[in-house]
Amino acid sequence: MGLSISAAALLAIIVVVLVKGGHVRVGPALICTLFGFTLAATGLAPAINTGLTALAGLLASF
């Protein structure tokens, strides 16, 4: 049985763990999140999505 989780959910979990662990403060984490939303609205978003899909396919093949 395979477990499917979206990249956004996985990255959100990682950010929460890093903030809770004290490795990243809330301010920089919030700025990086806002940068991600801004980047998603640019013309570069399809290329990033394609790259993430290819990476997920590569990891799934292992």
PADOMI-695123 format. One record per residue: residue in one letter; x, z, y of N, C-alpha, C, O in turn; residue number from 1; chain. Coordinates in nm, 3 decimals. Atoms other than C-alpha are relative to their C-alpha. Layout:
N
{residuo = A | n_x = X | n_z = Z | n_y = Y | ca_x = X | ca_z = Z | ca_y = Y | c_x = X | c_z = Z | c_y = Y | o_x = X | o_z = Z | o_y = Y | num = NUM | cadena = A}
...
end
This chain:
62
{residuo = M | n_x = 0.085 | n_z = 0.000 | n_y = -0.118 | ca_x = 0.000 | ca_z = 0.000 | ca_y = 0.000 | c_x = 0.088 | c_z = 0.000 | c_y = 0.123 | o_x = 0.175 | o_z = 0.086 | o_y = 0.138 | num = 1 | cadena = A}
{residuo = G | n_x = -0.079 | n_z = 0.008 | n_y = -0.121 | ca_x = 0.146 | ca_z = -0.104 | ca_y = 0.332 | c_x = -0.068 | c_z = 0.071 | c_y = 0.116 | o_x = -0.190 | o_z = 0.076 | o_y = 0.125 | num = 2 | cadena = A}
{residuo = L | n_x = 0.051 | n_z = -0.067 | n_y = -0.118 | ca_x = 0.108 | ca_z = 0.087 | ca_y = 0.653 | c_x = 0.029 | c_z = -0.088 | c_y = 0.120 | o_x = 0.143 | o_z = -0.129 | o_y = 0.142 | num = 3 | cadena = A}
{residuo = S | n_x = -0.016 | n_z = 0.085 | n_y = -0.117 | ca_x = 0.051 | ca_z = -0.115 | ca_y = 0.967 | c_x = -0.020 | c_z = 0.084 | c_y = 0.125 | o_x = -0.119 | o_z = 0.155 | o_y = 0.139 | num = 4 | cadena = A}
{residuo = I | n_x = 0.008 | n_z = -0.072 | n_y = -0.127 | ca_x = 0.119 | ca_z = 0.034 | ca_y = 1.310 | c_x = 0.046 | c_z = -0.095 | c_y = 0.110 | o_x = 0.143 | o_z = -0.169 | o_y = 0.093 | num = 5 | cadena = A}
{residuo = S | n_x = -0.036 | n_z = 0.092 | n_y = -0.107 | ca_x = 0.133 | ca_z = -0.150 | ca_y = 1.638 | c_x = 0.129 | c_z = 0.046 | c_y = 0.067 | o_x = 0.164 | o_z = 0.164 | o_y = 0.064 | num = 6 | cadena = A}
{residuo = A | n_x = -0.124 | n_z = -0.031 | n_y = -0.069 | ca_x = 0.456 | ca_z = -0.167 | ca_y = 1.832 | c_x = -0.027 | c_z = 0.094 | c_y = 0.118 | o_x = 0.054 | o_z = 0.182 | o_y = 0.146 | num = 7 | cadena = A}
{residuo = A | n_x = 0.032 | n_z = -0.086 | n_y = -0.114 | ca_x = 0.285 | ca_z = -0.005 | ca_y = 2.131 | c_x = -0.020 | c_z = 0.145 | c_y = -0.045 | o_x = 0.027 | o_z = 0.237 | o_y = 0.021 | num = 8 | cadena = A}
{residuo = A | n_x = 0.022 | n_z = -0.136 | n_y = 0.051 | ca_x = 0.174 | ca_z = 0.296 | ca_y = 1.924 | c_x = 0.131 | c_z = 0.062 | c_y = -0.046 | o_x = 0.156 | o_z = 0.180 | o_y = -0.020 | num = 9 | cadena = A}
{residuo = L | n_x = -0.129 | n_z = -0.051 | n_y = 0.046 | ca_x = 0.517 | ca_z = 0.332 | ca_y = 1.765 | c_x = 0.088 | c_z = 0.040 | c_y = 0.118 | o_x = 0.150 | o_z = 0.146 | o_y = 0.116 | num = 10 | cadena = A}
{residuo = L | n_x = -0.081 | n_z = -0.031 | n_y = -0.118 | ca_x = 0.693 | ca_z = 0.318 | ca_y = 2.102 | c_x = -0.055 | c_z = 0.119 | c_y = 0.076 | o_x = 0.021 | o_z = 0.199 | o_y = 0.131 | num = 11 | cadena = A}
{residuo = A | n_x = 0.061 | n_z = -0.117 | n_y = -0.066 | ca_x = 0.445 | ca_z = 0.567 | ca_y = 2.249 | c_x = 0.038 | c_z = 0.128 | c_y = -0.073 | o_x = 0.067 | o_z = 0.230 | o_y = -0.009 | num = 12 | cadena = A}
{residuo = I | n_x = -0.039 | n_z = -0.118 | n_y = 0.078 | ca_x = 0.521 | ca_z = 0.810 | ca_y = 1.966 | c_x = 0.146 | c_z = 0.034 | c_y = 0.027 | o_x = 0.181 | o_z = 0.152 | o_y = 0.041 | num = 13 | cadena = A}
{residuo = I | n_x = -0.143 | n_z = -0.024 | n_y = -0.027 | ca_x = 0.895 | ca_z = 0.768 | ca_y = 2.026 | c_x = 0.019 | c_z = 0.062 | c_y = 0.138 | o_x = 0.098 | o_z = 0.155 | o_y = 0.153 | num = 14 | cadena = A}
{residuo = V | n_x = -0.012 | n_z = -0.055 | n_y = -0.136 | ca_x = 0.854 | ca_z = 0.835 | ca_y = 2.400 | c_x = -0.045 | c_z = 0.145 | c_y = 0.002 | o_x = 0.020 | o_z = 0.229 | o_y = 0.063 | num = 15 | cadena = A}
{residuo = V | n_x = 0.050 | n_z = -0.138 | n_y = 0.003 | ca_x = 0.648 | ca_z = 1.149 | ca_y = 2.333 | c_x = 0.102 | c_z = 0.092 | c_y = -0.067 | o_x = 0.126 | o_z = 0.202 | o_y = -0.019 | num = 16 | cadena = A}
{residuo = V | n_x = -0.100 | n_z = -0.082 | n_y = 0.070 | ca_x = 0.908 | ca_z = 1.279 | ca_y = 2.086 | c_x = 0.122 | c_z = 0.023 | c_y = 0.089 | o_x = 0.175 | o_z = 0.134 | o_y = 0.094 | num = 17 | cadena = A}
{residuo = L | n_x = -0.117 | n_z = -0.014 | n_y = -0.087 | ca_x = 1.192 | ca_z = 1.212 | ca_y = 2.331 | c_x = -0.028 | c_z = 0.092 | c_y = 0.118 | o_x = 0.058 | o_z = 0.171 | o_y = 0.156 | num = 18 | cadena = A}
{residuo = V | n_x = 0.035 | n_z = -0.088 | n_y = -0.112 | ca_x = 1.009 | ca_z = 1.383 | ca_y = 2.618 | c_x = -0.012 | c_z = 0.144 | c_y = -0.049 | o_x = 0.041 | o_z = 0.235 | o_y = 0.015 | num = 19 | cadena = A}
{residuo = K | n_x = 0.017 | n_z = -0.135 | n_y = 0.054 | ca_x = 0.912 | ca_z = 1.684 | ca_y = 2.402 | c_x = 0.134 | c_z = 0.060 | c_y = -0.042 | o_x = 0.155 | o_z = 0.181 | o_y = -0.028 | num = 20 | cadena = A}
{residuo = G | n_x = -0.131 | n_z = -0.048 | n_y = 0.044 | ca_x = 1.267 | ca_z = 1.710 | ca_y = 2.266 | c_x = 0.096 | c_z = 0.026 | c_y = 0.115 | o_x = 0.204 | o_z = 0.081 | o_y = 0.093 | num = 21 | cadena = A}
{residuo = G | n_x = -0.085 | n_z = -0.023 | n_y = -0.116 | ca_x = 1.410 | ca_z = 1.721 | ca_y = 2.618 | c_x = 0.108 | c_z = -0.103 | c_y = 0.020 | o_x = 0.196 | o_z = -0.086 | o_y = 0.104 | num = 22 | cadena = A}
{residuo = H | n_x = -0.101 | n_z = 0.104 | n_y = -0.014 | ca_x = 1.615 | ca_z = 1.406 | ca_y = 2.575 | c_x = -0.029 | c_z = -0.091 | c_y = 0.120 | o_x = 0.063 | o_z = -0.147 | o_y = 0.180 | num = 23 | cadena = A}
{residuo = V | n_x = 0.042 | n_z = 0.082 | n_y = -0.113 | ca_x = 1.417 | ca_z = 1.220 | ca_y = 2.842 | c_x = -0.100 | c_z = 0.082 | c_y = 0.081 | o_x = -0.189 | o_z = 0.146 | o_y = 0.025 | num = 24 | cadena = A}
{residuo = R | n_x = 0.095 | n_z = -0.071 | n_y = -0.084 | ca_x = 1.238 | ca_z = 1.371 | ca_y = 3.138 | c_x = -0.125 | c_z = -0.085 | c_y = 0.021 | o_x = -0.126 | o_z = -0.205 | o_y = -0.006 | num = 25 | cadena = A}
{residuo = V | n_x = 0.128 | n_z = 0.067 | n_y = -0.017 | ca_x = 0.880 | ca_z = 1.284 | ca_y = 3.223 | c_x = 0.009 | c_z = -0.112 | c_y = 0.105 | o_x = -0.049 | o_z = -0.219 | o_y = 0.085 | num = 26 | cadena = A}
{residuo = G | n_x = -0.012 | n_z = 0.100 | n_y = -0.107 | ca_x = 0.972 | ca_z = 1.094 | ca_y = 3.543 | c_x = 0.057 | c_z = -0.132 | c_y = -0.049 | o_x = -0.007 | o_z = -0.236 | o_y = -0.033 | num = 27 | cadena = A}
{residuo = P | n_x = -0.056 | n_z = 0.125 | n_y = 0.050 | ca_x = 1.206 | ca_z = 0.838 | ca_y = 3.385 | c_x = -0.086 | c_z = -0.066 | c_y = -0.109 | o_x = -0.094 | o_z = -0.189 | o_y = -0.115 | num = 28 | cadena = A}
{residuo = A | n_x = 0.088 | n_z = 0.056 | n_y = 0.104 | ca_x = 0.968 | ca_z = 0.796 | ca_y = 3.088 | c_x = -0.118 | c_z = -0.071 | c_y = 0.064 | o_x = -0.158 | o_z = -0.179 | o_y = 0.020 | num = 29 | cadena = A}
{residuo = L | n_x = 0.112 | n_z = 0.061 | n_y = -0.070 | ca_x = 0.681 | ca_z = 0.723 | ca_y = 3.327 | c_x = 0.043 | c_z = -0.129 | c_y = 0.069 | o_x = -0.030 | o_z = -0.228 | o_y = 0.067 | num = 30 | cadena = A}
{residuo = I | n_x = -0.051 | n_z = 0.120 | n_y = -0.067 | ca_x = 0.892 | ca_z = 0.474 | ca_y = 3.524 | c_x = 0.022 | c_z = -0.112 | c_y = -0.100 | o_x = -0.011 | o_z = -0.227 | o_y = -0.073 | num = 31 | cadena = A}
{residuo = C | n_x = -0.022 | n_z = 0.101 | n_y = 0.105 | ca_x = 0.992 | ca_z = 0.293 | ca_y = 3.203 | c_x = -0.133 | c_z = -0.055 | c_y = -0.051 | o_x = -0.144 | o_z = -0.174 | o_y = -0.080 | num = 32 | cadena = A}
{residuo = T | n_x = 0.132 | n_z = 0.044 | n_y = 0.043 | ca_x = 0.627 | ca_z = 0.280 | ca_y = 3.096 | c_x = -0.061 | c_z = -0.095 | c_y = 0.101 | o_x = -0.116 | o_z = -0.199 | o_y = 0.065 | num = 33 | cadena = A}
{residuo = L | n_x = 0.053 | n_z = 0.087 | n_y = -0.105 | ca_x = 0.521 | ca_z = 0.133 | ca_y = 3.429 | c_x = 0.076 | c_z = -0.132 | c_y = 0.006 | o_x = 0.017 | o_z = -0.237 | o_y = 0.032 | num = 34 | cadena = A}
{residuo = F | n_x = -0.078 | n_z = 0.123 | n_y = 0.004 | ca_x = 0.807 | ca_z = -0.118 | ca_y = 3.406 | c_x = -0.049 | c_z = -0.088 | c_y = -0.114 | o_x = -0.056 | o_z = -0.210 | o_y = -0.099 | num = 35 | cadena = A}
{residuo = G | n_x = 0.051 | n_z = 0.076 | n_y = 0.113 | ca_x = 0.675 | ca_z = -0.223 | ca_y = 3.065 | c_x = -0.132 | c_z = -0.069 | c_y = 0.032 | o_x = -0.152 | o_z = -0.185 | o_y = -0.004 | num = 36 | cadena = A}
{residuo = F | n_x = 0.127 | n_z = 0.061 | n_y = -0.039 | ca_x = 0.327 | ca_z = -0.281 | ca_y = 3.204 | c_x = 0.023 | c_z = -0.114 | c_y = 0.099 | o_x = -0.043 | o_z = -0.218 | o_y = 0.091 | num = 37 | cadena = A}
{residuo = T | n_x = -0.031 | n_z = 0.104 | n_y = -0.097 | ca_x = 0.473 | ca_z = -0.480 | ca_y = 3.493 | c_x = 0.062 | c_z = -0.122 | c_y = -0.069 | o_x = 0.029 | o_z = -0.236 | o_y = -0.038 | num = 38 | cadena = A}
{residuo = L | n_x = -0.065 | n_z = 0.109 | n_y = 0.074 | ca_x = 0.690 | ca_z = -0.685 | ca_y = 3.256 | c_x = -0.101 | c_z = -0.078 | c_y = -0.083 | o_x = -0.087 | o_z = -0.199 | o_y = -0.100 | num = 39 | cadena = A}
{residuo = A | n_x = 0.102 | n_z = 0.066 | n_y = 0.081 | ca_x = 0.385 | ca_z = -0.761 | ca_y = 3.042 | c_x = -0.083 | c_z = -0.098 | c_y = 0.082 | o_x = -0.145 | o_z = -0.189 | o_y = 0.026 | num = 40 | cadena = A}
{residuo = A | n_x = 0.078 | n_z = 0.087 | n_y = -0.086 | ca_x = 0.222 | ca_z = -0.929 | ca_y = 3.341 | c_x = 0.081 | c_z = -0.122 | c_y = 0.048 | o_x = 0.029 | o_z = -0.205 | o_y = 0.121 | num = 41 | cadena = A}
{residuo = T | n_x = -0.084 | n_z = 0.112 | n_y = -0.044 | ca_x = 0.512 | ca_z = -1.173 | ca_y = 3.393 | c_x = -0.003 | c_z = -0.113 | c_y = -0.102 | o_x = -0.065 | o_z = -0.101 | o_y = -0.208 | num = 42 | cadena = A}
{residuo = G | n_x = -0.009 | n_z = 0.113 | n_y = 0.090 | ca_x = 0.586 | ca_z = -1.507 | ca_y = 3.233 | c_x = 0.092 | c_z = 0.024 | c_y = -0.118 | o_x = 0.095 | o_z = -0.055 | o_y = -0.212 | num = 43 | cadena = A}
{residuo = L | n_x = -0.091 | n_z = -0.033 | n_y = 0.109 | ca_x = 0.843 | ca_z = -1.340 | ca_y = 3.009 | c_x = -0.071 | c_z = 0.068 | c_y = -0.117 | o_x = -0.013 | o_z = 0.081 | o_y = -0.225 | num = 44 | cadena = A}
{residuo = A | n_x = 0.074 | n_z = -0.073 | n_y = 0.103 | ca_x = 0.575 | ca_z = -1.157 | ca_y = 2.809 | c_x = -0.015 | c_z = -0.077 | c_y = -0.131 | o_x = 0.002 | o_z = -0.018 | o_y = -0.237 | num = 45 | cadena = A}
{residuo = P | n_x = 0.011 | n_z = 0.071 | n_y = 0.128 | ca_x = 0.517 | ca_z = -1.435 | ca_y = 2.551 | c_x = 0.131 | c_z = -0.004 | c_y = -0.079 | o_x = 0.130 | o_z = 0.005 | o_y = -0.202 | num = 46 | cadena = A}
{residuo = A | n_x = -0.130 | n_z = 0.002 | n_y = 0.069 | ca_x = 0.889 | ca_z = -1.455 | ca_y = 2.473 | c_x = 0.031 | c_z = 0.136 | c_y = -0.061 | o_x = 0.083 | o_z = 0.143 | o_y = -0.172 | num = 47 | cadena = A}
{residuo = I | n_x = -0.022 | n_z = -0.135 | n_y = 0.052 | ca_x = 0.909 | ca_z = -1.078 | ca_y = 2.430 | c_x = -0.089 | c_z = 0.022 | c_y = -0.122 | o_x = -0.044 | o_z = 0.078 | o_y = -0.223 | num = 48 | cadena = A}
{residuo = N | n_x = 0.094 | n_z = -0.016 | n_y = 0.112 | ca_x = 0.602 | ca_z = -1.082 | ca_y = 2.205 | c_x = 0.047 | c_z = -0.079 | c_y = -0.122 | o_x = 0.038 | o_z = -0.029 | o_y = -0.234 | num = 49 | cadena = A}
{residuo = T | n_x = -0.051 | n_z = 0.081 | n_y = 0.110 | ca_x = 0.750 | ca_z = -1.362 | ca_y = 1.994 | c_x = 0.121 | c_z = 0.067 | c_y = -0.064 | o_x = 0.133 | o_z = 0.069 | o_y = -0.187 | num = 50 | cadena = A}
{residuo = G | n_x = -0.118 | n_z = -0.070 | n_y = 0.051 | ca_x = 1.077 | ca_z = -1.171 | ca_y = 1.960 | c_x = -0.037 | c_z = 0.123 | c_y = -0.081 | o_x = 0.020 | o_z = 0.148 | o_y = -0.187 | num = 51 | cadena = A}
{residuo = L | n_x = 0.045 | n_z = -0.119 | n_y = 0.073 | ca_x = 0.899 | ca_z = -0.851 | ca_y = 1.855 | c_x = -0.068 | c_z = -0.038 | c_y = -0.131 | o_x = -0.052 | o_z = 0.030 | o_y = -0.232 | num = 52 | cadena = A}
{residuo = T | n_x = 0.065 | n_z = 0.046 | n_y = 0.122 | ca_x = 0.689 | ca_z = -1.045 | ca_y = 1.603 | c_x = 0.104 | c_z = -0.044 | c_y = -0.103 | o_x = 0.090 | o_z = -0.015 | o_y = -0.222 | num = 53 | cadena = A}
{residuo = A | n_x = -0.107 | n_z = 0.042 | n_y = 0.091 | ca_x = 1.003 | ca_z = -1.201 | ca_y = 1.455 | c_x = 0.076 | c_z = 0.120 | c_y = -0.056 | o_x = 0.111 | o_z = 0.122 | o_y = -0.174 | num = 54 | cadena = A}
{residuo = L | n_x = -0.067 | n_z = -0.121 | n_y = 0.046 | ca_x = 1.170 | ca_z = -0.860 | ca_y = 1.436 | c_x = -0.083 | c_z = 0.075 | c_y = -0.102 | o_x = -0.030 | o_z = 0.124 | o_y = -0.202 | num = 55 | cadena = A}
{residuo = A | n_x = 0.091 | n_z = -0.066 | n_y = 0.095 | ca_x = 0.866 | ca_z = -0.711 | ca_y = 1.263 | c_x = -0.001 | c_z = -0.075 | c_y = -0.133 | o_x = -0.002 | o_z = -0.013 | o_y = -0.240 | num = 56 | cadena = A}
{residuo = G | n_x = -0.005 | n_z = 0.080 | n_y = 0.122 | ca_x = 0.869 | ca_z = -0.998 | ca_y = 1.013 | c_x = 0.130 | c_z = 0.019 | c_y = -0.076 | o_x = 0.131 | o_z = 0.024 | o_y = -0.199 | num = 57 | cadena = A}
{residuo = L | n_x = -0.129 | n_z = -0.023 | n_y = 0.063 | ca_x = 1.237 | ca_z = -0.944 | ca_y = 0.948 | c_x = 0.004 | c_z = 0.137 | c_y = -0.069 | o_x = 0.051 | o_z = 0.149 | o_y = -0.182 | num = 58 | cadena = A}
{residuo = L | n_x = 0.001 | n_z = -0.135 | n_y = 0.057 | ca_x = 1.189 | ca_z = -0.570 | ca_y = 0.891 | c_x = -0.096 | c_z = 0.009 | c_y = -0.119 | o_x = -0.070 | o_z = 0.083 | o_y = -0.214 | num = 59 | cadena = A}
{residuo = A | n_x = 0.096 | n_z = -0.002 | n_y = 0.110 | ca_x = 0.888 | ca_z = -0.635 | ca_y = 0.667 | c_x = 0.056 | c_z = -0.065 | c_y = -0.126 | o_x = 0.011 | o_z = -0.035 | o_y = -0.236 | num = 60 | cadena = A}
{residuo = S | n_x = -0.056 | n_z = 0.070 | n_y = 0.115 | ca_x = 1.096 | ca_z = -0.858 | ca_y = 0.443 | c_x = 0.094 | c_z = 0.090 | c_y = -0.082 | o_x = 0.129 | o_z = 0.055 | o_y = -0.195 | num = 61 | cadena = A}
{residuo = F | n_x = -0.090 | n_z = -0.090 | n_y = 0.073 | ca_x = 1.321 | ca_z = -0.566 | ca_y = 0.343 | c_x = -0.072 | c_z = 0.085 | c_y = -0.096 | o_x = -0.010 | o_z = 0.167 | o_y = -0.165 | num = 62 | cadena = A}
end
